[in-house]
Amino acid sequence: MSTDSPRPDRGHRAPNRGPAAAAGNRRALIAAAREIFAEEGPDTPFSAIAKRAGVGQGTLYRHFPDRVALAVAVFEENVGALEDAMGDDGTIAGLLDRVASQATVSTAFIRLLSAEHRDPRAGGLGERFDALVVRLVERDRAAGRIGDHVEPVDVELAVSMVAHELASTPEAGRAEAARRALRLFGRAFS
């Protein structure tokens, strides 16, 4: 056989990049999970997530051994986005608005983590979120945007109420439910 003859076509397969592909695979899996869970709910087969991400099931299970691990990864991204968005000039109103936006598209993950609320993997997320809320309460109080009666635990309760309400509201009514909740908490915190 000549060395310059073409190899038989065995189907086009991308070369295995091994560990170099890990970060990209993880991002693809999280994005696929967001899409599929939004479309089909938290009981979607794991294989559908791997397929949508363009990776094998083994890759999925290496990154996320179960649904809770995947939900925690999604919420890690969500908390990071909140931390970035609130930066030096964020407000409680802005936080509630962003949480409502995230919750509107993350309802399946909210239901999933609510069922597993004592799972230790979610603990660090709570601590990061608590620190963000404390910072925003102090900032808003100093600027006169909220009353002295508002404590961080009140904001955390509001966030929880908004997230859980949106998770249980049919998709068609979520925007209106979010708008009403934000208006209600805006009045309560003033």
C-alpha positions as CSV (number, residue, x, y, z in Angstrom):
1,M,0.0,0.0,0.0
2,S,1.4,3.4,-0.9
3,T,2.1,5.9,1.8
4,D,0.4,8.7,-0.1
5,S,-2.9,6.8,-0.6
6,P,-5.9,8.1,1.5
7,R,-6.9,6.2,4.6
8,P,-10.2,4.5,4.5
9,D,-13.0,6.7,5.8
10,R,-14.1,5.5,9.2
11,G,-16.4,8.4,9.9
12,H,-15.2,11.8,10.9
13,R,-14.1,11.9,14.5
14,A,-12.5,14.8,16.2
15,P,-9.2,13.9,17.7
16,N,-9.3,13.2,21.5
17,R,-7.8,16.3,23.1
18,G,-7.8,14.7,26.6
19,P,-7.5,17.0,29.6
20,A,-7.0,20.0,27.3
21,A,-10.7,19.8,26.4
22,A,-12.0,19.5,30.0
23,A,-12.9,23.2,30.5
24,G,-14.6,23.5,27.2
25,N,-16.5,20.2,27.8
26,R,-17.6,21.5,31.2
27,R,-18.9,24.8,29.7
28,A,-20.7,22.9,26.9
29,L,-22.3,20.5,29.4
30,I,-23.6,23.4,31.6
31,A,-24.9,25.3,28.6
32,A,-26.6,22.1,27.3
33,A,-28.1,21.4,30.7
34,R,-29.5,24.9,30.9
35,E,-31.2,24.5,27.6
36,I,-32.5,21.0,28.0
37,F,-33.7,21.5,31.6
38,A,-35.5,24.7,30.5
39,E,-37.2,22.8,27.7
40,E,-37.9,19.5,29.3
41,G,-37.5,19.8,33.1
42,P,-35.2,18.2,35.7
43,D,-36.1,14.7,34.8
44,T,-34.5,14.9,31.4
45,P,-32.2,11.9,30.7
46,F,-28.6,12.7,31.4
47,S,-27.8,11.2,28.0
48,A,-29.7,14.0,26.3
49,I,-27.4,16.6,28.0
50,A,-24.3,14.8,26.8
51,K,-25.7,14.5,23.3
52,R,-26.6,18.2,23.2
53,A,-23.2,19.1,24.5
54,G,-21.5,16.9,21.9
55,V,-19.7,14.8,24.4
56,G,-19.9,11.2,25.6
57,Q,-21.8,10.1,28.7
58,G,-18.5,9.3,30.3
59,T,-17.4,12.9,30.0
60,L,-20.6,14.0,31.5
61,Y,-20.3,11.7,34.5
62,R,-16.6,12.7,35.0
63,H,-17.7,16.3,35.4
64,F,-21.1,15.8,37.0
65,P,-21.7,12.5,38.7
66,D,-25.3,13.4,39.4
67,R,-28.0,16.0,38.8
68,V,-27.2,17.9,42.0
69,A,-23.6,18.4,40.9
70,L,-24.8,19.8,37.6
71,A,-27.3,22.1,39.4
72,V,-24.6,23.3,41.7
73,A,-22.4,24.1,38.7
74,V,-25.2,26.2,37.1
75,F,-25.8,28.1,40.3
76,E,-22.0,28.7,40.7
77,E,-22.2,30.5,37.4
78,N,-25.3,32.3,38.5
79,V,-23.8,33.5,41.7
80,G,-20.6,34.5,39.9
81,A,-22.7,36.5,37.4
82,L,-24.5,38.2,40.3
83,E,-21.2,39.1,42.1
84,D,-19.9,40.6,38.8
85,A,-23.1,42.5,38.1
86,M,-23.4,44.0,41.5
87,G,-19.8,45.2,41.5
88,D,-19.2,48.6,43.0
89,D,-22.6,50.1,42.3
90,G,-25.1,47.2,42.6
91,T,-28.3,47.6,44.6
92,I,-30.8,45.3,46.3
93,A,-33.3,46.2,43.6
94,G,-30.8,45.3,40.9
95,L,-30.0,42.0,42.7
96,L,-33.7,41.1,42.9
97,D,-34.2,42.0,39.3
98,R,-31.2,39.8,38.2
99,V,-32.4,36.9,40.5
100,A,-35.8,37.1,38.9
101,S,-34.3,36.9,35.4
102,Q,-32.1,34.0,36.4
103,A,-34.9,32.2,38.1
104,T,-37.2,32.6,35.1
105,V,-34.9,30.4,33.0
106,S,-33.5,28.2,35.8
107,T,-36.7,26.9,37.3
108,A,-35.8,23.2,36.9
109,F,-32.5,23.8,38.7
110,I,-34.3,25.6,41.5
111,R,-36.7,22.7,42.0
112,L,-33.8,20.2,41.9
113,L,-31.7,22.0,44.5
114,S,-34.8,22.7,46.7
115,A,-35.3,19.0,46.9
116,E,-31.7,18.6,47.9
117,H,-31.3,21.8,50.0
118,R,-29.1,20.1,52.6
119,D,-26.6,18.8,50.1
120,P,-23.2,20.1,51.3
121,R,-22.1,20.8,47.7
122,A,-24.4,23.9,47.7
123,G,-23.0,25.3,51.0
124,G,-20.3,27.4,49.5
125,L,-22.8,29.0,47.2
126,G,-24.9,30.1,50.1
127,E,-21.9,31.7,51.8
128,R,-21.0,33.6,48.7
129,F,-24.5,34.8,48.2
130,D,-24.9,35.8,51.9
131,A,-21.7,37.9,51.7
132,L,-23.1,39.6,48.5
133,V,-26.4,40.4,50.3
134,V,-24.7,41.8,53.4
135,R,-22.6,44.1,51.2
136,L,-25.7,45.3,49.2
137,V,-27.7,45.9,52.4
138,E,-24.9,48.0,53.9
139,R,-24.5,50.0,50.6
140,D,-28.2,50.6,50.1
141,R,-28.8,51.5,53.7
142,A,-25.9,54.1,53.6
143,A,-27.3,55.5,50.4
144,G,-30.8,55.8,51.8
145,R,-32.3,53.4,49.3
146,I,-33.7,51.0,51.9
147,G,-35.1,51.5,55.4
148,D,-33.2,50.7,58.6
149,H,-35.7,47.9,59.2
150,V,-34.3,45.8,56.3
151,E,-31.8,43.1,57.3
152,P,-29.8,40.8,55.1
153,V,-32.1,37.9,56.1
154,D,-35.1,39.8,54.7
155,V,-33.4,40.2,51.3
156,E,-32.5,36.5,51.3
157,L,-36.1,35.6,52.1
158,A,-37.3,37.8,49.3
159,V,-34.8,36.1,46.9
160,S,-36.0,32.7,48.0
161,M,-39.6,33.6,47.7
162,V,-39.1,35.1,44.2
163,A,-37.1,32.1,43.0
164,H,-39.5,29.5,44.3
165,E,-42.6,31.4,43.1
166,L,-41.2,31.6,39.6
167,A,-40.1,27.9,39.7
168,S,-43.8,26.9,40.4
169,T,-45.4,29.4,38.0
170,P,-46.2,28.3,34.4
171,E,-43.8,29.8,31.9
172,A,-46.4,32.1,30.4
173,G,-47.0,33.8,33.8
174,R,-43.4,34.1,35.0
175,A,-42.7,37.6,33.7
176,E,-45.8,39.0,35.3
177,A,-45.2,37.1,38.6
178,A,-41.6,38.5,38.7
179,R,-42.8,42.1,38.0
180,R,-45.4,41.9,40.8
181,A,-42.9,40.4,43.3
182,L,-40.3,43.0,42.5
183,R,-42.8,45.8,43.0
184,L,-43.9,44.3,46.3
185,F,-40.4,43.9,47.7
186,G,-39.5,47.4,46.5
187,R,-42.3,48.8,48.6
188,A,-41.5,46.6,51.6
189,F,-37.8,47.6,51.6
190,S,-38.2,51.3,51.2
